[in-house]
């Protein structure tokens, strides 16, 4: 069974082709700059060098056609015919309260996703464009939607309701939704497999740390709390997002700086976070290089990030009544061994203790990095959201 996984952004399209008989990735790639000058596709067939094709790609329909052409290419393709495709799985960012699980994509489901566009105006329209482009190119191949918010639908009401008039939840759906759900689901379950224990017996804190970051409390295999909220803006400090702030800052800044709400929203989402504090970059590699040169603002951004994550780990251990495993994943979590150690420093009272010999220079591999005999297993588990999507797609259509 071959499954194509698609993740559409507003001007990009990531894809992976899986053979689900052995969960092998046959091909993968990225279509860049859709609708923008200089568009191209970067295509990788497993075992071969990257192929770059520069071509005008005016819209997602053209992008999907280019992907299918690459997959069918006699030299660097992995399909002899589109009839080999059993199903297509899509990443969809926001499903609101409508879907707690992955679902087959029908016109009714797509209309429901359109209703969620106000909740994710930057993401859902692009996701829907990808679905429509595939439907146009491959009308007879079934499709599945896998939602970033679905894993967090198990949060209890007291964890997702905000302290504003309840009528705004009833009228507008304003509540904590959470994101990165497929990543948190995958690494929590994979951590349990590595530990040789059922996930239902564990209390796990998962730290998805990248340009966008979120932390989730996973109790007995279910998300019971997470740091992102109504949007992906709150929580810990991120590359360009502010994370948690006093909401009164927004009207104060609007008045003090003479800016409207949309301008403040742009500042909080695109000019804040690590970049805003440091004035250097949103990339942790640049921050650490600047720190080595004595840049105090870069050091401050680093400390704000580490402190916020450390504090959140303690918060979620308290919320779950304990912690059995702490898992780091995503670009920063998997690769920044120095930050991992710095986050865990001071958490020894909770049974969290990192072994420098296991952690130092350890990047992008599955590994337990805690001290032997430590009460809490500290782990690095590379995320694999595409595999989660492929598995759900297979499950619904096998």
N, C-alpha and C positions, 0 to 999 in steps of 0.2 A: 504494500500500500504506500503510495507516494503522496505526501501532503506538502503544499506550498504555504508558507507562513509569510504574511505581509504586514508591515508596520508603516503606515502612511503619515507623513508630516505635511505641513502646508506646502513645502517646496522640495520634499525628499521622499524617498520610498525605499525602505530596507526590506530584504527578502531572504528567505532560506528555504531550500528544498530538502525535505527529509524522506528517507526510506524508512518507514515506520516498522518494517519487519525487524530491523536492528537499531533503529533510531540514529542512523548514520546521516550526517549532513552531506548531500551530494553536491550542492552548489549554494552559493550565497552571494549577496552583493548589495550595492547601494546606488540608487538613481539620485543624482544631485542636481540642484538648481532648476527644478521644474518651473517652467514659465519665466526663467531668468536667463540672461545671456551667459554662455559658457556652460550649458547643461551637458551632462555626461552620465554614463553608467560605468561603475567599477564592478566587474564580475569575476568571481572566483569559482572555479571548479576544483573540488577537492583533489589534491595531488598535482595541480597545475599552477603556473604563475598567473598573477592577476591580468585580466584583460580590461583595457580602458577604451571605451567607445565614446567619442565626442560627437554629439548630434543635437539638433534643435529639438527640445522636448517641451512643447507648448502647454501640455496639461497632463493630468494623471492617466488619462486614457492612452495617450502616446507613451507614457512611462511604462504602463503595464504591457503594452505591445512590445516595447523594447526588451523588457524582462523575459517575456515568453519567447521572443526571437533568440535571446541569449541562451535560454534553457534548451532550445531546439537546435542550436548550432551544431553542425556535424563534428566540429573539432573540440570546442570548449563547452558544449551543452551536455546535459545529463538526461534528456528525454529524447526518445525517437518520435514520439507522438504525444499530443496533448491528451489523448485518451488514457495515457498512463496516470494522469492526475486523478486521484480519488476525491479530494476535497481541498478547500482553501480555508485557512484560519486567519482571522484578522485581529490585530490588537485594537481595541477601542478603549479610550481613556475613561470616559464617564458614562455610566448607565444609571446614575441616580439611585433611587430605591427600587427601580423596575426589575433588575436582574441580579440575583445573588449567585448565579452560576453561569457558565458559558452556555450559549444557546445557538440553535440553528438560525441563520439569518433569513427571515421572511420579510415581506413588505410591511407587515404589522410591527415586527421588531425594529426595522429601519426607521419607521415613522416614530416609534418610541424614542429612538436615539436622537432623532431630530428635535424632539421635545426637550432633550437634555442639552442642546447646544448652548443655551444661556448659562449653564453651569460650567461649561468648558469651551468657551468661544474660540480659543486658540487651537484646540485639539480635535474635538468631535467633527467639525466640518471637514477637516482633512481626512479623518478616518472614514467618514461617509463617502467622500469623493473616491477613496480607494475601493470601497465596496462597490460603488456604482460603476467604476471603471472595469473591475473584474466581471461584474454582471454583464456589461456590454460586450466584453471580449470573450467571455466563457459562460454564456447563459445557462448551459446545461450542467455545470459543475457545482455541487453543493458548497455552501459557505457557512462558516461558524464565526461568531463574535465572542472574543475572550476579553473580559473587562478588567481594567486596572482597579476598579472600585469593588469588584465582586467579593474578593476575599475578606474585605473589611465589613461586609454586611452582617457578620456575626457579632459585631460590637454590641454590648448592651446599651439600652437607651440612655442610661445615665452617663455613658462615655461619649455619646455623640451629640447630645443636645446642648446647645449654647445657652448662656444666661441672658437671652433677649426675650421679648414677648413671644409666647408660644405660638401665637397666631402666625408669626412669620415662618415658622417651620411648616405649619399647616397650609399656608397660602403659597409659599415660595420654595419650600423644601430646603430652607437654610438649616444646615446641620453639618457635623463632621462626616465626611465621606472617606477620606484617605485615598492614597494612590500607591503606585509601585506594588499593587497587590500580587501580581503574578510572581514578582521577584521574591517578596517576603514568603509567599506560599512555597516556592521552590526551595529556597535555602533552609527554611525551617524543617521541611520534610527530609531534605538531603542530609541535614545535620543529624536528625534522628537516625537515619540509616547508617551514617558513619559511626555513631555512638552505639549502634546495635540495640536501640530501644524503640518501642512504639512512640510515635509523636504524641499520642494521647496521654502518655505518662509524664510529659515534660513541660517545663515552664521555660520558654526561650525568648530572649530579646534579640531581634534581628535588626542590624544596622545597615541599611542601603545608603552608602555614602558615595556620591558622585557630584556632578554639577548641580543636580537636584538631589536632595537627601531626605530620607524619612526613616524613622525608627518605629518598630512595631512590637507590641507585647503579644506573644503567641502562647496561649494557655490551652493545653490538651488538644493541640492542632488547630485551634481557632484564633483568629485575630480578636483581641478583646480591647485593644486601644492602639492608636497610631498618631504620629505627630502632625502629619498633614491634615487639612481640615476640609472646609467647604471648597477650597481651591488648593493647589499645591504650594501656596505662598507661606503658610505658617510652619512652625516646628523649629528645628535647629537651623543655624546659619547655613546658607548655601552659596553657590558660586556667585550669583547676582541677586538672589532673593534674600529678603531681610530676615525671614523666620519670624518667631514670635516678637511682637512689639505691642506697646500700649496703643490701642486703637485711637485714643485721643490725639496721638501724634498726627494723624491724617488731617483733621480739620485745622489743627495748629499750623502745620506746614503749608496747607493751602492758603491760609490767611497771611502767614509770615512771608511766604515766597510769591504770593500772587499767582498761584497755579490752580487749575481746576482738578476735578477728581481723576480724570483720565491721565493727566500729567503726573499726579502723585502715584497713581497705580503703576505707571511706567517706571517711575523711580524705584518703587519698592520691589518690583519684579525684575528689572533689568539693570539697575545701577547701584544696587545695595549689596548686602551680603559680604563675602570675602573681598570682592572687588571694591565695594564701597568703603569698607573700613581701611583696607590696605592702600588703596589708590594705585596698586601695582597691577593686579590681574585677578581673574576668577579661577585661575589654574593653580592648584596646590604646589605643583612643581616650581612655578615661578615664585610663589610665596616663600617656599623653603630656601630657594636660591637667594632671594632678597634678605631673608632672615640671616643667612650666613654672612651677608655683607653688612649686617648691622642695622637693617631697616626696622625701626621700632613699630611702625604701623603694620608692617607685615607680620611681625611677631605678635602684635595685639590681635590681629584677625585669626591667627593660628590658635591663640589661647582662648579666644571667644568661642571658636568652633569646638575645640577639645572639651572645654568646660561645659558647654551646652549639651554635648553628647553624653559626657560622664554623668551629668545631673539627670538626664533623661533615663539612662540605664537604671539608676537608683530609683527613680520614680516608678518605672514599670516593674521593677522587682517588688516594690511595695504594693503596687496594684494587683500583682498576681500572688502575693504572699510567698515570694521566694523566686529563685532563678537557678536553673540547672545548666543552661548553656547561653553563651553570648556569641553571636555570629556576625562577622564582618563580610560585606559583599559590595559589589559595584566598583567602579573605577578607582576611587580613593580607598575604599574599604579593603579591596583585594590587593592593592599595590603599595600603599603608604604604610610601611611597617613602623616607621617612627611615630606617626600619628596614632596608630593602634596602641603602641606601648604607652604613649603619653595619655591617651584617653583612659586606659586601665590603671594608670598610676594613681594610687589613693583609694582604689576600690578593694584593696586586700581584705578589709574588714568584712566584705561580702563573700569572700572566698574566691575572688577574681585575681589571678596572678599570672602574668605573662612570662614565659621562659625566653630570655633574650636569644639563646642559642637556636630555638625553634622559630622565633619571629624575625630576627634580623635578616634583611635581604630576601625575605620570603615574599614573592609576588605571584599573584594570579594562579595559585594552586590550592587544592583542598588540603587542609592541614589543621591539626589540633595544635595550638601554640601556647596552651596553658602549662604551668608547672606540673610535673608528675605528682599525682595525688591531690591536686587542687580540687576544691569542692565544686567549682563551676568550670565547665569545659569552655575555653575560649577558642573559637574556631574561625578559619577563613574558608568560605565556600563561594567560589565563583558562581554568579547567578547565570541562569539560562532560561530567560523568559520565553524565548522562541520554542524551546522544547516543551514548556508547559502548554503553549498554544497548540503545538502539534499534537501533543497527547490528548488534549481535550477535543480537538478536531477529530482525531481517530476514534475516540470514545463515542462521540455522537454519530459517527457515520460508518463505523466498522460493522 
